[in-house]
Amino acid sequence: MLVWDGGMTPVLYHVEPDPLRVTRLGELFPLYGSAFADFCAALPPFHSPDDRTDAARHAMPRNLDVAGKAMAYAALGTDEPGYDAVLDRILGGLDLSFTNGDDLARALTREGGARWNGASDADLIATFQGYLGRRLRGALTARMDGASLPPRLVLAGGCALNIKWNSLLRSCGLFEHVWVPPFPNDSGAALGAASVEWALHSGRPALEWGVYQGPRVRPAEADPRDTSPAPATSTSSPGSCTNTVTR
């Protein structure tokens, strides 16, 4: 089981089901999963001017809405694996226990001139996404080499939602089966905690689950009535310094 979430490095576990035993095999590389979203949030397509304050730069970035949008935006760019060595060099000089997206963005744009010799924001995002996927595959390849581990992989954590990364692991040839749960992010962690509590109290070790589990969606009723206030209008006469605001 590979666990990689925004606030942690990618960690590999060996899970034996009967009797249940979980063994931590170790960290794959020292880079938090939030690095992709933080880096993309520092680029113009996703950058908020409000984040430029010193307080915001030193606070924990909360770019939870960026990663999915950046994955889509990357389709407009070109992944350039030739820059992997540049990224290795940049990341090798940073404190990877918590990588600030602005630091990454500034370092990347300084390498090789302006924007990697003319690379667009979409190119930068596609390349960094591709780099992280290749680094993940390489680390797993090294860990699986010669190890007596079953060729089955489960992904957990928000990074499992990155379709480029989980598709790369599916096709890399290391595993016979790769399973990505339908909710590997924070919502899945909440459901998992509830399931563990249920299993402990019920004595049943397994939970039947399907993507259509749960109550049916009820038909929508009439559209809700619009109760928002009317927009403000401004009137003024030529040469006047005062405005009359009416509703």
Secondary structure, DSSP 8 states (H G I E B T S, - for coil): -EE--TTS--EEEEEEETTEEEEEEEES-S--TTHHHHHHHTSTTT--GGGGSHHHHHS----TTHHHHHHHHGGGS---GGGHHHHHHHHHTS-TTS--HHHHHHHHHHTIIIIIHH--HHHHHHHHHHHHHHHHHHHHHHHHTT----SEEEEESGGGG-HHHHHHHHHSSS-SEEE--S--SHHHHHHHHHHHHHHHHH--------TT-S-------S----------EEE--TT-S--EEE-
